[in-house]
Amino acid sequence: MGEINQLSDIDLAALVSSKICHDAIGPMTAVGFGLDVLEEDEDDEEQRDSALSMIRNGVGAITAKVQFARLAFGAAGSSGLEVDLKEAQSVACKYVESDKKHQVDWQCSLATLPKNHVKLLLNLVAISMGTVPRGGKIAIDIKEDAGQPQFTIRTSGPKARIPAGVVELISGTQQEDVDARSIQPYFTGRVAKATSADVSITMEGEGVILAVSFS
């Protein structure tokens, strides 16, 4: 089946921008609330400590999300064709663990990957979080096979599932219009096509496997 409802470049950029802004709103609100608490009751030490903790957590989450967006959507590292996978690991782990519900196990035998391959990997990592919405483990394995990289992401956690529409959005066979909530898997599909990647998402026991091979 051919691609359905393919977005123009302008609409794609607009929806990706909306998603990045939406992801930052939550922790920014937490920082603002923490500042309000500090202003209202500066002499209450317990309230002050709670407010400072809220601010620190909010700033950490914002930083993690912005750094992630730079690699997953933006032109970070544009001076070269390859991205250091230690940088990708740091960005991915901080992003995943910023919600305090997910843990990462990162295994990688490669030093670098082309930028678009890293974009695909990071977007799939973000999508994998949605397969274990109540929290859980995300195990990422990156290796080379027959001269081509391979990604395998295994998730495990309570109520694991494949989010509705994700497979169709990645494959480009979705029937409905793409919006800010569905832009990430759609964008992932566009990157997969650009990198000649085959993406599969399957249930296995009480978890989900996202696997990528390149032709």
C-alpha positions, 0 to 999 in steps of 0.5 A: 500500500502506498503512503497515505496523507503524506505531510508537506515539509512545512506541515511536518516541521510545524507538527514536530515543533508543536511536539517539542513545545508540548514535551517542554510544557510539563517540566516548565510548568513544574519549574514555575510552580516551584518558583511560586512556592518559594516566593509565597513562603520563603521561611518554611524550610520544608516547603523551600526544600520541596520547591527547590527539588521541584525546580531541579527536577523540572530543569533536568527534565527540560534539559533532557528533552531539549538535548534529545530533540536536537539529535532526534529531530534537529541538526545537532552534530551537523558539522559531520556525517557521523554521530558519536554513539556515546553522545547518543547513549547519554542523550537517550538515557537522560531522556528516558529516565527523566520521567522517573518510570523507565530504566535503560540498558544500553548495549552497543558494539559500534562507535559511530553511526550516520546522523539519520540512523541515530535519528531513527534510533532515538525516535524508536527509543521514544516510541518504545516508552509508550509500549510500557506506559506504566514504566519498565525496562528498555533494553537497547542493543546496537550491533553490526551484521554483515556490514550493516547496523542493527537495532533491537529495542526490547521493553518489559513492564506492566500492561505492555502493548503496541500503541494504536496506530504506531505500526501504520504511521511508521509504515506510512499506511495510516488512514487518519490525518497526522497531528502533533500526537502522532507526529513522532511515529510518522516522522520515524517512518519518514526517517526509516524510508530515507535510510532504507530501514525495515522496522518491525514492532511485535509483542513477545510475552509481556513485552514489545520488540522494536527491531531495525535492519538496513538494506 
